[in-house]
Amino acid sequence: MIDWNRVTELKDEIGEDDFAIVAEMFLEEVEEVIDRLKANPKPALFEQDMHFLKSSALNLGFKALTALCAVGEREAAAGNFEAVPLAPLFKTYDASKAEFVARA
């Protein structure tokens, strides 16, 4: 679910203190988008939202979330809004966050 090698690499690159700040910002920004998708999903924004989530998740090593967002981005770009995997994305984010917070 989490690419721990990426997490270690990022910690090595920016240091523990800055990593904590980056991780906190990641969680806040990603949760803003996810909360909006849960409360008021707008298909016209799916491609943009999936791209943002994918990029953010990739940077912090959220491997499973990155993969789901990539699928969602492709489907949204093709106009297949109903195929964007929102429910699995929410579940994967929650599980990934729990694992990340427990181990990071």
All heavy atoms as an XYZ file, in Angstrom:
812
protein
N       0.816     -1.187      0.000
C       0.000      0.000      0.000
C       0.871      1.268      0.000
O       0.584      2.206     -0.708
C      -0.913     -0.032      1.214
C      -2.012      0.965      1.135
S      -3.460      0.556      2.116
C      -4.224     -0.683      1.110
N       1.937      1.234      0.795
C       2.876      2.355      0.878
C       4.231      1.885      0.360
O       4.695      0.794      0.699
C       3.048      2.843      2.340
C       1.723      3.250      2.974
C       4.061      3.989      2.409
C       1.094      4.499      2.439
N       4.870      2.705     -0.443
C       6.221      2.439     -0.901
C       7.170      3.029      0.153
O       7.509      4.206      0.109
C       6.441      3.083     -2.270
C       7.845      2.897     -2.799
O       8.707      2.347     -2.079
O       8.090      3.311     -3.945
N       7.570      2.187      1.091
C       8.393      2.662      2.211
C       9.786      3.086      1.754
O      10.420      3.919      2.404
C       8.431      1.624      3.325
C       7.081      1.521      3.965
C       6.174      0.520      3.826
C       6.466      2.515      4.790
N       5.027      0.819      4.522
C       5.180      2.038      5.129
C       6.858      3.762      5.284
C       4.291      2.760      5.926
C       5.971      4.477      6.083
C       4.716      3.981      6.394
N      10.249      2.545      0.646
C      11.529      3.014      0.103
C      11.421      4.479     -0.320
O      12.352      5.251     -0.105
C      11.972      2.155     -1.084
C      12.385      0.768     -0.660
O      12.885      0.562      0.440
N      12.164     -0.193     -1.539
N      10.293      4.848     -0.910
C      10.084      6.250     -1.299
C      10.033      7.137     -0.066
O      10.580      8.239     -0.054
C       8.801      6.393     -2.125
C       8.429      7.826     -2.444
C       9.503      8.519     -3.289
N       9.215      9.927     -3.414
C      10.115     10.899     -3.354
N      11.390     10.619     -3.216
N       9.765     12.151     -3.466
N       9.362      6.686      0.977
C       9.273      7.465      2.217
C      10.670      7.690      2.786
O      11.036      8.818      3.143
C       8.362      6.755      3.249
C       8.407      7.459      4.592
C       6.926      6.681      2.721
N      11.470      6.639      2.846
C      12.837      6.749      3.352
C      13.669      7.681      2.478
O      14.412      8.524      2.992
C      13.495      5.356      3.420
O      12.724      4.531      4.287
C      14.923      5.433      3.920
N      13.519      7.535      1.168
C      14.243      8.397      0.233
C      13.885      9.872      0.446
O      14.764     10.731      0.477
C      13.883      7.960     -1.190
C      14.529      8.749     -2.289
C      14.043      8.250     -3.643
O      14.546      7.201     -4.099
O      13.163      8.903     -4.233
N      12.610     10.155      0.607
C      12.171     11.534      0.825
C      12.693     12.072      2.153
O      13.163     13.213      2.231
C      10.643     11.625      0.754
C      10.032     13.015      0.788
C      10.567     13.881     -0.349
C       8.514     12.920      0.709
N      12.644     11.239      3.186
C      13.186     11.658      4.484
C      14.671     11.977      4.374
O      15.145     12.961      4.948
C      12.977     10.568      5.544
C      11.587     10.483      6.087
C      11.502      9.382      7.141
C      10.115      9.263      7.703
N      10.024      8.224      8.739
N      15.405     11.145      3.644
C      16.833     11.370      3.450
C      17.095     12.655      2.671
O      18.045     13.375      2.949
C      17.486     10.190      2.734
C      17.557      8.936      3.591
O      17.342      9.034      4.829
O      17.809      7.849      3.027
N      16.245     12.934      1.674
C      16.420     14.119      0.829
C      16.162     15.420      1.577
O      16.896     16.390      1.398
C      15.468     14.065     -0.367
C      15.852     13.089     -1.430
C      14.806     13.004     -2.538
O      13.891     13.853     -2.594
O      14.906     12.078     -3.358
N      15.106     15.440      2.391
C      14.687     16.721      2.993
C      14.858     16.777      4.507
O      14.678     17.844      5.091
C      13.237     17.083      2.605
C      12.229     16.077      3.170
C      13.106     17.198      1.091
C      10.781     16.459      2.929
N      15.164     15.666      5.133
C      15.342     15.636      6.579
C      14.036     15.331      7.294
O      12.948     15.548      6.768
N      14.171     14.829      8.501
C      13.014     14.406      9.304
C      12.041     15.550      9.587
O      10.832     15.383      9.483
C      13.478     13.791     10.631
C      14.133     12.438     10.501
C      13.156     11.305     10.250
O      11.961     11.423     10.601
O      13.597     10.287      9.688
N      12.566     16.717      9.976
C      11.696     17.840     10.333
C      10.875     18.315      9.136
O       9.662     18.513      9.236
C      12.496     19.008     10.914
C      13.074     18.691     12.283
O      12.577     17.756     12.951
O      14.035     19.375     12.683
N      11.552     18.504      8.008
C      10.836     18.949      6.811
C       9.899     17.859      6.300
O       8.828     18.158      5.770
C      11.812     19.376      5.720
C      12.461     20.714      6.024
O      11.891     21.501      6.821
O      13.548     20.977      5.471
N      10.296     16.598      6.474
C       9.419     15.505      6.068
C       8.111     15.568      6.845
O       7.033     15.388      6.270
C      10.076     14.139      6.274
C       9.158     13.005      5.941
C       8.976     12.630      4.620
C       8.462     12.342      6.938
C       8.100     11.598      4.299
C       7.590     11.308      6.627
C       7.406     10.938      5.306
N       8.183     15.829      8.132
C       6.972     15.920      8.953
C       6.055     17.030      8.440
O       4.829     16.858      8.368
C       7.333     16.152     10.415
N       6.645     18.148      8.041
C       5.858     19.264      7.506
C       5.218     18.877      6.169
O       4.033     19.131      5.941
C       6.739     20.526      7.357
C       7.168     21.029      8.732
C       6.012     21.613      6.579
C       8.264     22.075      8.698
N       6.006     18.249      5.302
C       5.501     17.818      3.998
C       4.369     16.804      4.176
O       3.331     16.893      3.504
C       6.639     17.233      3.130
C       6.099     16.490      1.915
C       7.587     18.334      2.708
N       4.547     15.856      5.061
C       3.525     14.838      5.300
C       2.238     15.473      5.827
O       1.138     15.109      5.385
C       4.041     13.790      6.277
N       2.366     16.408      6.735
C       1.184     17.087      7.281
C       0.454     17.861      6.185
O      -0.774     17.798      6.080
C       1.593     18.035      8.410
C       0.424     18.713      9.088
C       0.870     19.611     10.231
O       1.910     19.343     10.855
O       0.150     20.585     10.500
N       1.207     18.585      5.363
C       0.594     19.338      4.257
C      -0.082     18.397      3.268
O      -1.190     18.670      2.798
C       1.645     20.180      3.525
C       2.056     21.414      4.262
S       3.382     22.376      3.457
C       3.067     22.176      1.732
N       0.572     17.278      2.963
C       0.001     16.287      2.056
C      -1.350     15.813      2.580
O      -2.347     15.815      1.844
C       0.958     15.096      1.907
C       0.313     13.869      1.327
C       0.128     13.749     -0.042
C      -0.117     12.837      2.153
C      -0.468     12.612     -0.579
C      -0.704     11.702      1.633
C      -0.887     11.591      0.258
N      -1.389     15.406      3.827
C      -2.635     14.891      4.399
C      -3.725     15.948      4.378
O      -4.875     15.654      4.028
C      -2.394     14.374      5.817
C      -1.483     13.144      5.927
C      -1.186     12.823      7.380
C      -2.071     11.945      5.207
N      -3.396     17.173      4.731
C      -4.390     18.252      4.734
C      -4.934     18.516      3.335
O      -6.149     18.612      3.140
C      -3.792     19.533      5.303
C      -3.570     19.513      6.791
C      -2.850     20.754      7.305
O      -2.658     21.721      6.538
O      -2.464     20.748      8.485
N      -4.042     18.665      2.366
C      -4.450     19.004      1.006
C      -5.227     17.866      0.344
O      -6.229     18.105     -0.335
C      -3.238     19.392      0.167
C      -2.631     20.710      0.602
C      -1.342     21.056     -0.123
O      -0.895     20.269     -0.998
O      -0.775     22.121      0.178
N      -4.771     16.654      0.539
C      -5.452     15.501     -0.044
C      -6.829     15.329      0.589
O      -7.818     15.083     -0.103
C      -4.584     14.234      0.085
C      -5.388     12.978     -0.193
C      -3.400     14.326     -0.857
N      -6.909     15.491      1.904
C      -8.203     15.340      2.565
C      -9.196     16.411      2.150
O     -10.395     16.148      2.087
C      -8.024     15.289      4.073
C      -7.459     13.953      4.493
C      -7.282     13.774      5.983
O      -7.804     14.581      6.772
O      -6.598     12.806      6.346
N      -8.709     17.611      1.843
C      -9.598     18.651      1.316
C     -10.277     18.178      0.037
O     -11.494     18.316     -0.121
C      -8.801     19.920      0.997
C      -8.882     20.996      2.024
C      -8.099     22.231      1.581
O      -8.221     22.652      0.410
O      -7.373     22.768      2.425
N      -9.494     17.649     -0.870
C     -10.039     17.185     -2.143
C     -10.952     15.985     -1.924
O     -12.052     15.916     -2.478
C      -8.905     16.854     -3.142
C      -9.462     16.227     -4.415
C      -8.119     18.110     -3.465
N     -10.527     15.039     -1.108
C     -11.340     13.850     -0.858
C     -12.654     14.226     -0.178
O     -13.712     13.722     -0.559
C     -10.540     12.797     -0.060
C      -9.493     12.174     -0.994
C     -11.456     11.736      0.544
C      -8.597     11.153     -0.384
N     -12.606     15.116      0.792
C     -13.840     15.555      1.453
C     -14.786     16.208      0.454
O     -15.999     15.984      0.491
C     -13.531     16.518      2.599
C     -12.900     15.833      3.800
O     -12.932     14.580      3.867
O     -12.358     16.553      4.668
N     -14.239     17.012     -0.455
C     -15.073     17.656     -1.471
C     -15.664     16.612     -2.421
O     -16.835     16.680     -2.789
C     -14.271     18.693     -2.250
C     -15.108     19.438     -3.282
C     -14.387     20.576     -3.953
N     -13.018     20.335     -4.353
C     -12.654     19.593     -5.409
N     -13.565     19.015     -6.159
N     -11.378     19.451     -5.710
N     -14.861     15.622     -2.804
C     -15.359     14.562     -3.675
C     -16.462     13.752     -2.995
O     -17.402     13.310     -3.655
C     -14.217     13.634     -4.102
C     -13.260     14.189     -5.137
C     -12.023     13.302     -5.252
C     -13.952     14.321     -6.491
N     -16.344     13.563     -1.700
C     -17.376     12.830     -0.962
C     -18.660     13.649     -0.852
O     -19.750     13.131     -1.038
C     -16.888     12.485      0.446
C     -15.881     11.373      0.493
C     -15.440     11.120      1.929
C     -14.438      9.996      2.029
N     -13.976      9.799      3.424
N     -18.526     14.931     -0.531
C     -19.679     15.783     -0.259
C     -20.347     16.311     -1.526
O     -21.575     16.432     -1.575
C     -19.271     16.963      0.629
N     -19.539     16.651     -2.522
C     -20.076     17.326     -3.698
C     -19.255     16.969     -4.933
O     -18.555     17.820     -5.477
C     -20.079     18.841     -3.451
C     -20.801     19.594     -4.525
O     -21.625     19.052     -5.256
N     -20.484     20.876     -4.646
N     -19.335     15.708     -5.383
C     -18.533     15.310     -6.538
C     -18.981     16.041     -7.801
O     -20.170     16.099     -8.103
C     -18.773     13.804     -6.652
C     -20.040     13.552     -5.920
C     -20.173     14.632     -4.888
N     -18.015     16.613     -8.497
C     -18.302     17.322     -9.747
C     -17.512     16.649    -10.866
O     -16.291     16.820    -10.967
C     -17.896     18.788     -9.625
C     -18.722     19.542     -8.609
C     -18.314     20.990     -8.531
C     -19.172     21.683     -7.485
N     -18.758     23.062     -7.283
N     -18.197     15.878    -11.696
C     -17.502     15.162    -12.760
C     -16.603     16.044    -13.625
O     -15.553     15.590    -14.080
C     -18.642     14.551    -13.582
C     -19.725     14.343    -12.556
C     -19.620     15.547    -11.650
N     -16.973     17.282    -13.825
C     -16.146     18.176    -14.642
C     -14.769     18.410    -14.027
O     -13.826     18.776    -14.737
C     -16.860     19.514    -14.845
N     -14.631     18.163    -12.726
C     -13.357     18.359    -12.030
C     -12.607     17.052    -11.752
O     -11.509     17.071    -11.208
C     -13.582     19.092    -10.704
C     -14.166     20.500    -10.791
C     -14.396     21.062     -9.402
C     -13.261     21.397    -11.598
N     -13.202     15.916    -12.114
C     -12.598     14.626    -11.786
C     -11.185     14.477    -12.346
O     -10.285     14.020    -11.648
C     -13.455     13.460    -12.281
C     -14.664     13.154    -11.434
C     -15.543     12.167    -11.821
C     -14.935     13.843    -10.263
C     -16.657     11.851    -11.063
C     -16.052     13.556     -9.498
C     -16.918     12.552     -9.902
N     -10.985     14.838    -13.610
C      -9.659     14.652    -14.194
C      -8.622     15.481    -13.443
O      -7.550     14.982    -13.085
C      -9.665     15.037    -15.671
C      -8.340     14.773    -16.353
C      -8.340     15.102    -17.830
O      -9.372     15.561    -18.374
O      -7.292     14.903    -18.458
N      -8.937     16.724    -13.163
C      -8.040     17.612    -12.414
C      -7.802     17.083    -11.007
O      -6.663     17.038    -10.527
C      -8.667     19.002    -12.355
C      -7.939     19.994    -11.503
C      -8.719     21.316    -11.436
O      -9.363     21.730    -12.381
N      -8.649     21.963    -10.287
N      -8.868     16.668    -10.346
C      -8.741     16.148     -8.975
C      -7.923     14.869     -8.931
O      -7.064     14.700     -8.056
C     -10.125     15.888     -8.367
C     -10.878     17.157     -8.037
O     -10.255     18.235     -7.930
O     -12.113     17.081     -7.885
N      -8.161     13.973     -9.867
C      -7.418     12.707     -9.896
C      -5.943     12.961    -10.181
O      -5.071     12.313     -9.597
C      -8.005     11.748    -10.938
C      -9.399     11.242    -10.633
S      -9.525     10.310     -9.102
C     -10.573     11.411     -8.167
N      -5.663     13.911    -11.061
C      -4.270     14.240    -11.357
C      -3.570     14.793    -10.108
O      -2.449     14.391     -9.778
C      -4.170     15.238    -12.514
C      -2.767     15.585    -12.852
N      -1.955     14.746    -13.589
C      -1.995     16.650    -12.517
C      -0.770     15.297    -13.709
N      -0.751     16.452    -13.064
N      -4.228     15.704     -9.415
C      -3.657     16.267     -8.189
C      -3.416     15.174     -7.149
O      -2.335     15.094     -6.555
C      -4.585     17.342     -7.601
C      -4.179     17.749     -6.219
C      -3.108     18.615     -6.021
C      -4.838     17.250     -5.101
C      -2.707     18.968     -4.737
C      -4.439     17.606     -3.817
C      -3.372     18.466     -3.638
N      -4.422     14.339     -6.920
C      -4.280     13.271     -5.930
C      -3.183     12.288     -6.330
O      -2.388     11.857     -5.490
C      -5.614     12.546     -5.737
C      -6.724     13.356     -5.076
C      -8.042     12.590     -5.139
C      -6.370     13.728     -3.645
N      -3.136     11.941     -7.619
C      -2.109     11.008     -8.108
C      -0.714     11.567     -7.870
O       0.164     10.866     -7.355
C      -2.329     10.733     -9.595
C      -1.290      9.808    -10.224
C      -1.475      9.683    -11.718
C      -0.976     10.955    -12.377
N      -0.984     10.890    -13.842
N      -0.505     12.810     -8.244
C       0.812     13.428     -8.086
C       1.215     13.518     -6.624
O       2.360     13.228     -6.266
C       0.815     14.828     -8.705
O       0.546     14.758    -10.072
N       0.282     13.916     -5.785
C       0.566     14.032     -4.354
C       0.882     12.669     -3.749
O       1.836     12.522     -2.994
C      -0.637     14.656     -3.634
O      -0.882     15.953     -4.105
N       0.068     11.681     -4.094
C       0.255     10.332     -3.556
C       1.584      9.735     -4.016
O       2.289      9.100     -3.227
C      -0.912      9.445     -3.974
N       1.924      9.946     -5.269
C       3.176      9.429     -5.810
C       4.371     10.016     -5.072
O       5.319      9.305     -4.724
C       3.265      9.749     -7.304
C       4.490      9.244     -8.046
C       4.530      7.718     -8.041
C       4.476      9.762     -9.474
N       4.331     11.298     -4.803
C       5.430     11.980     -4.126
C       5.688     11.409     -2.734
O       6.831     11.306     -2.308
C       5.134     13.482     -4.032
C       6.308     14.252     -3.482
O       7.450     14.043     -3.880
N       6.028     15.142     -2.558
N       4.630     11.017     -2.036
C       4.788     10.550     -0.663
C       4.764      9.024     -0.539
O       4.813      8.496      0.555
C       3.705     11.172      0.233
C       4.102     11.361      1.681
C       5.347     12.239      1.811
C       2.975     11.981      2.473
N       4.721      8.326     -1.666
C       4.825      6.875     -1.626
C       3.527      6.126     -1.393
O       3.546      4.939     -1.078
N       2.396      6.784     -1.578
C       1.099      6.117     -1.432
C       0.814      5.366     -2.741
O       0.069      5.824     -3.598
C       0.002      7.134     -1.125
C      -0.083      7.576      0.306
C       1.035      8.001      0.997
C      -1.289      7.573      0.973
C       0.960      8.412      2.322
C      -1.393      7.974      2.291
C      -0.263      8.395      2.964
N       1.437      4.203     -2.881
C       1.455      3.445     -4.131
C       0.060      3.008     -4.591
O      -0.294      3.201     -5.758
C       2.375      2.230     -3.964
C       2.609      1.445     -5.203
C       3.717      0.410     -5.048
C       3.574     -0.411     -3.800
N       4.575     -1.479     -3.701
N      -0.721      2.425     -3.721
C      -2.052      1.945     -4.106
C      -2.969      3.114     -4.484
O      -3.738      3.022     -5.447
C      -2.672      1.121     -2.974
N      -2.877      4.202     -3.752
C      -3.691      5.377     -4.062
C      -3.277      5.970     -5.406
O      -4.128      6.370     -6.204
C      -3.563      6.418     -2.945
C      -4.427      7.665     -3.092
C      -5.908      7.318     -3.071
C      -4.106      8.668     -1.982
N      -1.984      6.018     -5.669
C      -1.486      6.518     -6.948
C      -2.101      5.736     -8.108
O      -2.564      6.324     -9.092
C       0.054      6.421     -7.013
O       0.618      7.211     -5.965
C       0.590      6.895     -8.344
N      -2.128      4.424     -7.982
C      -2.663      3.571     -9.052
C      -4.145      3.837     -9.288
O      -4.587      3.949    -10.438
C      -2.428      2.103     -8.712
N      -4.919      3.943     -8.231
C      -6.355      4.228     -8.379
C      -6.595      5.595     -8.999
O      -7.487      5.761     -9.836
C      -7.067      4.150     -7.026
C      -7.461      2.769     -6.557
C      -8.001      2.836     -5.134
C      -8.507      2.165     -7.484
N      -5.820      6.567     -8.595
C      -5.969      7.918     -9.145
C      -5.611      7.946    -10.623
O      -6.245      8.671    -11.401
C      -5.119      8.915     -8.368
S      -5.704      9.177     -6.686
N      -4.622      7.159    -11.019
C      -4.251      7.079    -12.434
C      -5.410      6.524    -13.256
O      -5.722      7.037    -14.337
C      -2.994      6.228    -12.612
N      -6.065      5.498    -12.739
C      -7.245      4.941    -13.409
C      -8.336      6.002    -13.492
O      -8.941      6.224    -14.548
C      -7.768      3.686    -12.665
C      -9.126      3.267    -13.193
C      -6.764      2.549    -12.772
N      -8.587      6.664    -12.380
C      -9.614      7.703    -12.356
C      -9.319      8.838    -13.317
O     -10.222      9.349    -13.994
N      -8.061      9.229    -13.393
C      -7.679     10.311    -14.302
C      -7.926      9.901    -15.756
O      -8.464     10.684    -16.547
C      -6.215     10.675    -14.080
C      -5.761     11.848    -14.917
C      -4.309     12.229    -14.679
O      -3.537     11.429    -14.105
O      -3.943     13.345    -15.086
N      -7.532      8.678    -16.104
C      -7.752      8.189    -17.479
C      -9.237      8.119    -17.813
O      -9.659      8.538    -18.888
C      -7.127      6.808    -17.668
C      -5.658      6.814    -17.941
C      -5.155      5.460    -18.425
N      -5.520      4.349    -17.563
C      -4.827      3.945    -16.491
N      -3.730      4.579    -16.144
N      -5.227      2.913    -15.794
N     -10.019      7.590    -16.893
C     -11.465      7.468    -17.135
C     -12.116      8.846    -17.271
O     -12.947      9.064    -18.153
C     -12.148      6.663    -16.019
C     -11.733      5.212    -15.962
C     -12.148      4.391    -17.180
O     -12.935      4.864    -18.020
O     -11.666      3.252    -17.295
N     -11.737      9.770    -16.419
C     -12.298     11.119    -16.487
C     -11.899     11.802    -17.788
O     -12.719     12.482    -18.419
C     -11.849     11.941    -15.279
N     -10.649     11.622    -18.202
C     -10.177     12.222    -19.451
C     -10.965     11.691    -20.648
O     -11.192     12.412    -21.615
C      -8.688     11.966    -19.639
N     -11.412     10.440    -20.549
C     -12.188      9.818    -21.625
C     -13.676     10.124    -21.509
O     -14.472      9.678    -22.335
C     -11.958      8.305    -21.615
N     -14.058     10.867    -20.463
C     -15.465     11.198    -20.268
C     -16.264     10.110    -19.589
O     -17.485     10.193    -19.502
N     -15.599      9.084    -19.084
C     -16.270      7.974    -18.388
C     -16.343      8.272    -16.895
O     -15.739      7.576    -16.077
C     -15.514      6.662    -18.633
C     -15.446      6.301    -20.096
O     -16.365      6.555    -20.851
N     -14.333      5.713    -20.505
N     -17.069      9.286    -16.546
C     -17.092      9.764    -15.160
C     -17.616      8.715    -14.182
O     -17.155      8.643    -13.043
C     -17.905     11.053    -15.059
C     -17.384     12.140    -15.952
C     -18.160     12.658    -16.976
C     -16.092     12.634    -15.791
C     -17.673     13.647    -17.806
C     -15.595     13.623    -16.618
C     -16.386     14.134    -17.631
N     -18.558      7.888    -14.629
C     -19.114      6.862    -13.746
C     -18.097      5.763    -13.456
O     -18.250      5.012    -12.487
C     -20.399      6.271    -14.329
C     -20.209      5.448    -15.585
C     -19.957      6.248    -16.862
O     -20.239      7.462    -16.916
O     -19.443      5.638    -17.813
N     -17.040      5.676    -14.244
C     -16.007      4.656    -14.045
C     -14.872      5.139    -13.138
O     -13.974      4.361    -12.820
C     -15.442      4.209    -15.391
N     -14.922      6.392    -12.720
C     -13.900      6.900    -11.795
C     -14.134      6.208    -10.453
O     -15.217      6.308     -9.877
C     -13.984      8.440    -11.661
C     -13.023      8.947    -10.599
C     -13.693      9.102    -13.011
N     -13.135      5.489     -9.936
C     -13.336      4.642     -8.753
C     -13.303      5.418     -7.434
O     -12.394      5.265     -6.622
C     -12.167      3.662     -8.850
C     -11.079      4.461     -9.510
C     -11.786      5.361    -10.487
N     -14.328      6.228     -7.205
C     -14.329      7.070     -6.012
C     -14.382      6.262     -4.716
O     -13.580      6.492     -3.819
C     -15.486      8.076     -6.065
C     -15.378      9.165     -7.126
C     -16.608     10.068     -7.078
C     -14.109      9.976     -6.965
N     -15.324      5.338     -4.595
C     -15.453      4.576     -3.344
C     -14.168      3.801     -3.027
O     -13.669      3.871     -1.896
C     -16.668      3.654     -3.385
N     -13.588      3.072     -3.992
C     -12.319      2.402     -3.704
C     -11.203      3.392     -3.363
O     -10.354      3.105     -2.515
C     -11.998      1.645     -4.991
C     -13.310      1.464     -5.671
C     -14.117      2.673     -5.315
N     -11.217      4.547     -4.007
C     -10.212      5.567     -3.724
C     -10.315      6.036     -2.271
O      -9.307      6.132     -1.575
C     -10.412      6.744     -4.690
C      -9.368      7.829     -4.646
C      -9.140      8.363     -6.055
C      -9.780      8.958     -3.751
N     -11.524      6.294     -1.810
C     -11.718      6.738     -0.422
C     -11.249      5.668      0.558
O     -10.555      5.960      1.532
C     -13.191      7.065     -0.143
C     -13.785      8.128     -1.032
C     -15.123      8.092     -1.357
C     -13.011      9.159     -1.550
C     -15.688      9.074     -2.163
C     -13.566     10.141     -2.370
C     -14.911     10.093     -2.675
N     -11.612      4.422      0.282
C     -11.234      3.313      1.162
C      -9.714      3.130      1.170
O      -9.110      2.940      2.234
C     -11.924      2.035      0.690
C     -11.667      0.844      1.558
C     -12.434     -0.369      1.067
C     -12.131     -1.554      1.950
N     -12.810     -2.762      1.504
N      -9.106      3.209      0.010
C      -7.654      3.043     -0.095
C      -6.922      4.177      0.603
O      -5.911      3.957      1.267
C      -7.236      2.938     -1.579
O      -7.892      1.798     -2.142
C      -5.738      2.805     -1.731
N      -7.431      5.397      0.454
C      -6.797      6.521      1.143
C      -6.849      6.312      2.655
O      -5.842      6.486      3.338
C      -7.449      7.860      0.783
C      -6.886      8.970      1.637
C      -5.586      9.431      1.421
C      -7.596      9.505      2.700
C      -5.027     10.402      2.225
C      -7.051     10.479      3.511
C      -5.770     10.925      3.272
O      -5.206     11.882      4.083
N      -8.006      5.937      3.172
C      -8.136      5.739      4.622
C      -7.179      4.659      5.126
O      -6.506      4.847      6.144
C      -9.578      5.372      4.992
C     -10.540      6.539      4.841
O     -10.089      7.710      4.807
O     -11.763      6.286      4.765
N      -7.094      3.552      4.401
C      -6.203      2.464      4.808
C      -4.731      2.881      4.682
O      -3.917      2.586      5.568
C      -6.477      1.218      3.962
N      -4.405      3.578      3.598
C      -3.031      4.038      3.396
C      -2.633      5.046      4.470
O      -1.517      4.985      5.001
C      -2.881      4.691      2.017
O      -3.137      3.772      0.995
N      -3.519      5.961      4.775
C      -3.239      6.964      5.804
C      -2.993      6.285      7.138
O      -2.047      6.634      7.852
C      -4.396      7.954      5.909
C      -4.170      8.996      6.996
C      -5.379      9.894      7.142
C      -5.215     10.790      8.346
N      -6.426     11.599      8.589
N      -3.829      5.322      7.488
C      -3.667      4.617      8.766
C      -2.302      3.931      8.836
O      -1.598      4.007      9.846
C      -4.800      3.612      8.963
N      -1.924      3.248      7.740
C      -0.621      2.571      7.711
C       0.512      3.593      7.788
O       1.480      3.397      8.522
C      -0.494      1.755      6.434
C       0.818      0.995      6.323
C       0.944      0.206      5.034
O      -0.070     -0.215      4.463
O       2.101      0.002      4.606
N       0.387      4.678      7.050
C       1.423      5.706      7.015
C       1.611      6.352      8.394
O       2.739      6.478      8.877
C       1.051      6.768      5.979
C       2.058      7.863      5.851
C       3.214      7.669      5.116
C       1.851      9.095      6.438
C       4.155      8.680      4.976
C       2.770     10.105      6.305
C       3.932      9.902      5.587
N       0.514      6.733      9.012
C       0.589      7.399     10.325
C       1.166      6.459     11.383
O       1.942      6.871     12.240
C      -0.803      7.936     10.745
C      -0.820      8.395     12.178
C      -1.231      9.068      9.807
N       0.836      5.180     11.276
C       1.335      4.204     12.248
C       2.839      3.951     12.121
O       3.500      3.681     13.124
C       0.568      2.885     12.093
N       3.367      4.075     10.899
C       4.769      3.694     10.672
C       5.724      4.838     10.345
O       6.923      4.657     10.438
C       4.847      2.682      9.543
C       4.317      1.322      9.944
C       4.574      0.262      8.899
N       5.988      0.183      8.525
C       6.427     -0.537      7.506
N       5.585     -1.222      6.760
N       7.705     -0.567      7.213
N       5.206      5.958      9.879
C       6.103      7.018      9.393
C       6.783      7.781     10.506
O       6.465      7.871     11.592
C       5.338      7.995      8.514
